[in-house]
Amino acid sequence: MNHWKHLLLPLAFWITGSLVDCLGLPPVSAHTADPEVTAPSQQVRPEIQPGLMIRPMSGGTNLPAPTVSTNVTTTISGLIVRTTVSQTFHNPSSEWAEGIYVFPLPEHAAVDHLRMRIGERVIEGIIQERAEAKNTYEQAKHKGQRASLLEQERPNMFTASVANLAPGEPVIVDIEYQDTVRYDQGRFSIRFPMVVGPRYIPGTPLSPLEEQTQKNGLGWALNTNRVPDASRITPPVQHPNQGPINPLSLHIDLAPGFLIDRVESPTHPIQIEANSPGATHITLADGSTFADRDFELIWTPQASHQAQTQLFLEEHDGETYGMLFFLPPQLRTTGPGDIAREVIFVIDTSGSMAGASIIQAKAALNLAVSRLTPNDRFNIIQFNSVTKQLFPQARAVDPRSIQRALSYVEALQAEGGTEMLPAVVQALAHQKEQATLRQVIFMTDGLIGNEEELFGTIRRLLGSTRFFTVGIGSAPNGHFMRKAALHGRGTFTYIGTAREVQDKMHRLFVKLEQPAFLDLALQVPEDVQWDLLPTPLPDVYAGEPLMVTFRTATPPAQFTISGRHGMVPWNTVLPVASGLPRQGIAVHWARQKISRLMDQHSALLQPGTSNQQTELRQAVIDVALRHHLVSRYTSLVAVETTPARPEQQPLQSHAMKTNLPHGMQYEAIFGWPQTATPATLYLLLGTVMLWMGWLGLRQHSARP
């Protein structure tokens, strides 16, 4: 009978989910209306919640799934970061297996190498268009050949598939990528994400016909009209009661090119060894950890070595590639409180924020509200399954409004889904034509599946507003944080622990309260043809550098950088002869080029633009193939020539589990019931269907 229960329970959920969809039953909401809420201009009805298990876990239900352990080796040379992620797949079962593992990488990672190691044999991966690479992998899997495939789901999320894992045999997959360091107010840093947090999946499930056109995965969510690849970005999650999985070790060689005053990690205990005056070796203090939170490393140069300008050059295929790091001068023309601002704070109060994240977010919001001045106007918006706001319109700062805001923040609780779109629409509404500087401070973990929908909305509604993101929690969605701030002409901040709130928010306040460097331009002689990225140049805030890359066949003798700081114009001239040779600049440019082309492609997702979309897609493929990079349309695949699995031996496919990000509450995301979904009704109908199935089986068994 237990065997039949395992079969009937997923079937019951599928039947009842389909039944409710067919009946058109409305979602259930536990929220009541706030008398001072202005309804958002666009209401979005959430159809699927992460807590609704309407898709059974796939593959290998009766056999132990493969395990994965990871070793990360990073070399930092100046501004360039080179990392090898070695994933060891081990099959603990007695059957041949395929392991499918969804994992994160930094949002700007340029992934350019894949190697598969079986014993002493090493198979180098090749770059192919995504469909071709998938076909290469599937054919090898069918023939019994060991094979590995690396696909990009998001710029910061990848899927590694390893076919034909022999019982008890380890296979190591090496993934190499390149990135750059971040500089902010005198400190350099890198961030290495370790776990994909559970994504909120809005929308209506695709019909069977629509489903056939999508790339289906083994995740817990169904593909929807708003997240058509949901099944590929929702790996199964290990319940914390079952203990942590996926151990990870980390080794970093830091050679920044200057003397260091301090090296620290706010996220993990580390061990620091000085190998030489210019090089430092960093490891985890305990040797390893479990992949359940992002790792951040911060290093501060000695005062005499503060960065100002660095130019790196590389010759590649007859062309010159360059990367410019330029820190604008400090030209403060105003003091704190001198600029009249309208500040809209948006806080995510969805279920994924329950636990440590909501505590950090509320502390950050309290600090931000307390920092407001009498020249400011402000409002607070919270969102989960519904969107609410404190005041109907932005209100002047006075003791009464501040006290009301602090009381409002104190009462916030995390529950429900992550319906972010109405909150973004609400935050960018009510813009007036006036001199007031308007800033949106968006606090969230960003764990959503419909990022492109949000980016398009920000681009469309931004106006003169500046959109700043604050990533909350141990594993925020870095791709959303960085790209939303880029489209919003703002900047992004990460707060991973409660200890960081004071310092990180203070650094954000410095940016918010000072004029940015605006209308930046990088000029060269008219006869010089070059491809400059990003274009247009972004606003640069206090303590942040201008970082650009370019490609040209004829490098100019000098650059002229111009712009204005508040109302003060300024410019400076930089000679190209000061550039230092450095490998990896061409790869960095190619990654930025692909990102730019993908932004243009996303902006064209409307009727009548299919030809332009096709051209942009091909442009992405051309750049990715030329520079050996994984992208949305290209993948890396490695295949062992000799078959390993005998034809008569079956192959079990497994979606490998991930940890729940540290500090999250499992029941708040996957528990019953969930708000804004018919979860209780689904459970009731599922129970009835299960009982009916059990009764039918019993009657059938009782027949002579």
N, C-alpha and C positions, 0 to 999 in steps of 0.2 A: 504493500500500500504506500510506503514512503516513496517508492519509485514513481508512482502515479501522481503523488502530490507535487513532486518536483516538476513534472510535466504540466500539470494543470494550473499551477499558480501563475507562471508567466502567461499562459494562454488566457487565464481569467482576466488578468490585467489588460492584455491586448484587446480582448473582446469588449470589456467594459469601457475602455478608453474609446474604442470605435463607436460603441453604443451611445456614449455621451456626446461625442462629436456629431453623430447622425441626428440625435434628438435636439441638438442646439442648446443644451442646458447652459445657463449662465455661470460664470465663476462665482465662488464664494469669497467674500471679503470680511475680515474681522475688524476693519477700520471704520470709524465714524467720522463724519464731516467736521472740519474745524470752521467755526463761524467767520474767521478772518482769512480763509483760503480763497485765493483767486484761482479759478479753474484753469489749468493749462490749455493752451489753444489747440493742442492735439492730444486726445486721449488714446492710449494704446491698451488694448485688452490682452493681458498676458494669457497665453494658452497653455504653456508648459512651464512647470517649475522644476528646478533641480531635484526637489524632494520627491517628485512623482516618478516612481520606478515603472514606467510604461514599456521599457525595453529590457528584456532579460539580458544578463551578462552572457557574453558569447564565448564559446570555445572551451574545451577542456574541463567540463564541470566535474568529472569524476577522477581527474588526474591532477597532480600538483603542477602548477604553472612554472615556467622557467623563472629563475631569479636573475637579478642584475645588480652588480656592484660597479662603482664608478671611481676612476682615479683621474683627477684634473691636474694638468701640468701647465703652468702659465709663465711666460716670459714677458716682462714689461721693459721696453727699451725706449726711453723718452716718452713720446705720446702713443706709440704703437704697442698693442697687446697681441701676443700670439699664444694661442691656447690649444692643447690637445686634450680631448675628452675621451678617455678609454673606458668603454663599457664592456664588462665581462658578463656574457650570457651563459647561464649554466642550467642544464636540463636535469632536474632531480627525479623525473619519472622514469618508468621502464619503457616508454614509447618514444618514438621520434616526435619532435615538437617544432613548432614555429612560434617565436616570441615576437610580439608587437608592443613596442614601448613608446609612449608619448612623453616627451620631456621638453623642458625649456632651454633656451640659450639667450644671451643678451640680445636686446631688440635690434642692435646695429651689427650683429655678428655677420661677417662675410665668410660663409662656410665653403671651403674650396678643396678639401681632401677627405677621402674615406679609404680606410684600409681594413681588411678582414684578416685576422690572424688565427690560424688553426695549428696549434703546436708550433713548429718552426716555419710553417708555410705562411707567406704573406701575399695577399691578393689586393692589388691596388684598384680602387674604384675609378670608374669613368663617368664623365658627365654626359647625360642624354636628355632630350626633351622628356617631360614627366611621363607621358603616356608610353613612350618607347621604353623608358627605364622600368616602368611598372611591368610591361610585357616581358622584358628581358628577365626580370626577377621571377615572374610567375612561371615562365617556361623552365627556368632552372629549378624552381621549387618542384614542379611537376616531374622533372626528370630525376629528382633525388640529389641534385647538386646543392652543396652549401652555397648560400647567397645572402647578401645583405643589401638593403635598400634604405636610403635616407631621403625623406620627403619633407618639404616645408608646408605646414598648415597655416601658420601666421609668421611674420618676420621674427617672432620670438618663440615659436612653438614648432617642434619637429617630430616626425615619427620615424623610428628606426625599426625595421623588420629584419629578422634573421630566420632563414628557412633551413630546415633539416638539421636541427640540433640533435646529435646522437645522445642516447641515454648516458647521463653522467659525464658528458664531455663539455668542457668550456670552449666558447668561441669569443674572441675579443674583437670588438669593433672600435677602431680609432677614428675620431672625427676631429678635424682641425678647422679652426676658424681664426679670423683676425678681427680686431676691434680697436677702438681708441679709448684713451682715458678721458675722464671728465674733470674739468677744473671749475672750481666755484669758490670765490672769495678766499684765495690763498691756499686752498687745499686741492690735491688731486685724489681721484678715487676710481675704483672699478667696482662693478657689481656682477656677481655670478649667480643667476637664478638656479634653484635646485628642483623645484616641483611646480607642476601645473595645477593651479588651484581650480576647484570646481566652477565651471562657467554657468552663468544664468543663460538659458536658451529661450528667448521669446519667439512668438509666431505660431502658426498653424502647421501641424504635421503635413508633409508632402503626400500626395496621392501615390499609389503604386506606380502609375505611369511616370509621374514627375521624379520619383525616387530612382528610376532606372537611369536617368541622365546624370545622377550625382555620384561623387566618389564616396562610397559607403565605407564606414569604419565599424569598429567593434565597441564603441563607447556606449555609455548608459542612456544617452539622449537620442531621440529621433531627429532626423533632418527636418527643418521647417522652412517655410517660405521666407523667413527673415534670417535664418542661419542654415543655409542649405548643406553645410558640411558639419552639422552639430555632432553627428556620430563619430567624427574623426578628432574632435577636440575635447571629448569628455571621457577620459580613461577611467576605469573603475577605481574606486578609492578604498583603501584598507581602513577598516574601523579601528580607531585608536586602541580599543580594548584588546585587539589581536596583536598588538605590539608593532613597533616600527619596522620598516623594510627599506631596501635600497641604500646600503651603506655607501659612503662617499669619503674619499681622502683628497687632500688638496696640497699642492706644492707650488709656490710662487717665487720666482727669481725677479727681484726688483732692481733695475738699473736705470734710475730716472734721468741721469745725466747731471745731477747736482747733489749737494750735500743735504741730507734729510735731518730735520729736527725731531720728527715723531712719526711713528707708524702705529696704526691702531685698527681694530675691527669692532664696530659697535654691535655686531650680530653674533660673533663667535669668539671664544677664547683662542688666542693664537700664540705660537712660539716664534720668536724672531732671532735670527742669527746673522751677524754681520760677516759676510764672506771676505769683503775688502772695503776700502773707504768708499767705493762707489756702488757696491752691490750688497743686497740684503736678501736672505732666504727666509720665507715665511711658510709655516705649516700650521695645521690645526693643533691646538695644545694637547688634545686627547688622541691625536693620530688620525682619527676619522670621526665622522658624524653620520647622521641619517638625513637623507634628502627630504627635508621638510620645511626649509626656509631659505631665503636668499642670503648669500654671503657678500659682505661689503668690506673692502679694504680702503683705508684712507691714509695718505701720507702728506706731511706738511714740510715744505722746503725751509731751510734756514733763511733768516730774514734777508740776507744779502743775495739770495738766489731766487727771489720772487720772479715768476715768469712775466715777460713783457711781450716779446715777439720771437717766434720760431718759424722758420720756413724749411720744409723738407722737400727734396726733389728726387725723382726716379726716372730713368730712361727705360722705356719699354716699347718694343715693336716700332722703333723709329719715332716715338712721340715722347714728350716730356709731361710727366704727371707731377703735380705739386700739392702740398697741404700746408696751409698757412694758419698759424695760431697767433692771434693778435689781441692783446689786452688793452682796451682803450684807456686813456688817462682818466684819473679821478678829477672830474670837473663839477663838483657839487655847486649848484646854483640856488638850491632851496634847502630848507631844513625840514625835519619831521613835522608834519602838520601844516606846512605851508601850501600844499597842493589840495585843492578841493576835490574829493573823490566820492564816487558812489561804489560801494563794495557790496557784492552779492556773495554770501557764503552758501555753498551747497554741500550738504553732508549726506552720505550714503548710510541709511539705517536698515539695510536689507539683512537677511539672515546670515549671509556670509561674513558680515561684520560683527556678529555676536562674539562675545568674549573679549580678548585683548584688543582687537581692532577698534571696537566702539569706544572703549576707554581711552585709547590714544587719540581717536578722532575728536571726542568731546573735549579732552584736555587741550588739543590744538585749537579748536574752535573757541574755547573760553579765552585762551591767550590772545587770539586774533581780535575778538570782540573788545577785550579790555584795552587793546592798543589803539582803538579808534579815537579820533580827535573831534572837537566840536565843528570842524570844517567838513566832516564826512557825513554822508548818508549811507544807510545800510539796510540789508534784509537777510533773513536766513531761510533757506529752502531745504527741506528734508525729503528724501524719496526712498521708497521700497517698492511695494506693489502699487502704491499710489503716491502722488506728489502733494506736499503741503508746504505752506510758507507762513512765517511768523506774522508779517504785516501784509495788507493788501498791496501796498506800494513801499518802496524804499523810504525809510523814516530818518529824520535828523537824529544825530547823536546827542543825547542828553542823559542825565542820571536815570530818568524813568525808563527810557527805551533800552538802555544798557542793562538795567536790572531785570527788565522783562526778558531780554534776550538770554541772560545767564540762567534765569529760571527755566526758560524754554529748553535750553541745551541740557540742563541737568535732568530733565524728564524724558529725554530721548532714549528709546530702546530699539534694539536691532531685531527685526523680524520680517518675514515675507520675502518677496522676490526682488530682483534688481531691475526694475523698469526705469532705465536711465533716460530714455529719450524725452519723455515729458518734462523731466527736471532740466535738461539742457535747453529745451525750448523755452521753459519758464524763465530760466536764468538770463537768456539772451533777449527776452521781451522787454517792452517798456523803455526802449532807448530813446533819449531825447536829444535834440540838436542843441547842445550847449557845450561850454568849455570844460565841464567837469570830466575828470578822468574816471572812466568806468572799468572796474576790475571784477572778474568772477573768480572766486577761490573754490575749486571743486575738489572735495575730499572724498576719496573712495578707494576700494581695493581694485577697482576696474575689472572685476571678474565677470565679464560678459562675453558672449559669442558674436555679437553684432557690431563689432568695432567700426566697420566701414560705414554703416548707417549713421553712427554718431559723428564720425569725421565729416561726412557730407553735410550733416545738420549744422555743425559748427562753422564750416566754410560758408554755408548759405546765410546764416543768421548773425554772424559775428559783428558786422558793422564796425563801429569804432571801439568796441569792447576789447579788453585784453583778458585772455582765458588762462588761468594758472591751475595746474593740477598738483594735488598732494596725495601721493601714493601711501595708503595706510595698510599696515599689517606685515606679516612675515614673508608673503609671496605675492605682492601686487602685480598686476598685468602691466609690465614695463612698456610694452608696445603701445597700449592705450595711453598711458601717462605721457610719454614723450611726444607721441604724434598729435594728441589732442592739444597739448601746449604749443606745438609747432604750428598747427593750423590756427590756433587761437592767438598767435603772436605773444605768447606768454612764456613761462618757464615751468619746470617741474621740480618737485621735491619729494624725497622718500622718507617716511618715518616708519622704521621697522620695530622699534621698541619704545616703551614708555620713557626710558632714559634719554631718548633723542628728541623728545617733543620740544623742550625749551630751546635747545641749540638750533635745531632745524627750522623751527618757526621764527626764531630771531633772524636767521639768515634770509628767510623769505620776506620778513618785514622790511629789511634793508632794501630789498629790491622793490617792494610795493611802494615804499615811501620816497623813492628817489626817481628822478626822470630817467627814462631809458635812453640809450643811444638809438636814434631813429633815422630813417631815410639813408641807411648805410649803402655805400656803393664802392665797388672795387673797379678802378678804371685803368685801362691799358691803351697804348696807341691804336689808332683806328685800323692800321694795317695788320694787327695781330688778331687771328681767329682762334677762339678758345671756347671751351665748354666748362662753364663755371657752375659749381654747386655749393650750397643751395641757391636757387634763383626764384624770387628775389631774395636778397639777404635779409635775415630776420632782425627784429629788434634785439638789442643786447642790453642786459640789465646789470646793475652794479656788481662788480666783481666777477662777471662772466666774460669769457673771451669770444671774439669772432673767430669761428673755425670754418674754413672753406677749403674746397679741393677744386682742382682744375686739370684740364688736359689740353695741350696745345702742341702744334708741330713747330712753332717758332716762338719760344718764350720771350717775353718782353725784357727790357733792361731793368725796369722798375714798375712798381704798382703805386697808384695813388688811392688811398683810402679816405673817404669823406663821409660826413654825416652831421648830425646835430645832437647836442646833449641838452634836452629841454629846448630853449630858444637860442642856445649858443652854437653857432656853426664851428666846425673844426675839420682839419684834414692832416694827413701825414704821408710821407713818401718812403717806400721801402725798396731797396735795391735787391734784385733777384740774385745777384752775386753772393749774397749772404746766405743763400740756401745750402743746406747740408744734404749730402746723399743719404738716402735711406730706402731700404727695400720695403715693399708692401704698400706704397702709396697708390700704385695702379689698382690694386685690389680694393683699397679703401674708396677710390673714386668710383670704381665699377659698382660697389655696393650702394653708394649714394645715388648713382645714376639709375639703378634699378628701382630704388625707392621713389625717385622722382617720376619715373615712367609709370609706376604703379599708382601713384597719386593722380596722375593725369588719366589713367585708365578708369579709376574709380569715379572720377568726376564725369565720365562719359556714359555711365550706366543708365541710359535712357533710350527710348525708341529713336531710330534714325541715325544712330552713331556706330552701327556695327562695323563699318569699314574702318573708322578711326580706331575702334577697339582692337580690330585685327592687326592694324599697323603697329599699335603700341605693344600688343602682345608679342609680335615678332621682334620688335626692337628690344624687349626684355630678354627674349631667347637669344638674340644675337650677342648682347653684352654678356649674358651669363655663360654661354658656351665659349666665347672668346677668353673669358677670365676664369673659367672652370668653377663657376659659382652655383650653389643651390639657390633656387628661387621658386616662386609660385609655379613656374612653368618648366623648371628643369630640376632633375634629381641626380644623385650619385648612386651608382649600383656597382657591386663587386660580386663576381661569380667564380667559384672554384670549377675548374675544367672537369675533373673526374667526379662522377656520381658517387655519393656516399650511402644514401638510403636505398636498400633493395626495393624493387617495384612492389613486392607483395606486402611490404610493411606500411601500415597507415601513418598519416601525419596529422597530429593534433595542433590546431591553432589556438593561441592563448592571447587575450588582451591582458597585458601585465599591469598589475595594480600600482598605484602611487600612494604616497602618504597624504594624509590631510595636512594642509599647511599648519604650522605651529600656531597655537592660540585660537584656532577656529573651533567651533562647536559642531560636532558631526550632526547632532539631532536638529540643530537650527537650519541645516542645509538639506539633509536627507530624511529628517524625521517626519512623523505624521502628527497632526495634519499640517498642511501648508496654507497660508493665506493666499487669496487671489487665484485659487485653483479649486476645482471640484474634488479635492483630495478625499474628503470624508465620504462623498458620494461614491467615488471610485472604490474606496476600500469596502464600503458596504456592498456595492454590486459585485465586487470581486469575491467577497466572502460568500455571497449567495450563489454565484456561478460555481465556485469551488465546491460548495455543499451539494449543488445539483449534480456536478460531475461525479462526486464521491458516491451519491445515492444511486446514480445510474450504473456505476461500476459494481456496486454492491448487489443491485438487482440482477445485473448480468451474470455475476458470479453465482447467484443463488439458483439460476435456471438449471434444470436437469440436462 
